[in-house]
Amino acid sequence: VVHACSRTFVSPTYVPDLAHAALDLLIDGERGIWHLANEGAVTWCEFARLVARRAGAPAEAIEPCSWREIWQPAIRPAYTVLGSARGRLMRPLEAAVEAYAAETAAVRAEQAVGCASS
């Protein structure tokens, strides 16, 4: 059983998506502050369950808990989602998790082929 906070909302970011969006802004000559994150707001518990389901692991093994059970002693804000009024440059979080899973599977398959041919 894994515990994940169920009341703190976050906006997880897939680093390759962040890098592509930042490069696009640089190429386009954009300036100013941009808040970049994959679209969507989830609790840590929802995020953990999403990743577990995509990995084929039992999502029900992840139990919700309060932030007090995880983070001490500092109080964390309950809503730390990034948003930008300037534009949407990144795909939804679920699509990013799918991409990560596909890329991870491709790397594992490539490594397995490399090990088999050695």
Buried (B, 14 or more C-beta within 10 A) or exposed (E): EEBBBBBBBBBBBBEEBBEBBBEEBEEEEEEEEBEBBBBBBBBBBBBBBBBBBBEEBEBEEBEBBEBEEEEEEEEEEEEEBBEEEEEEBBBEBBBBBBBBBEEEEEEEEEEEEEEEEE
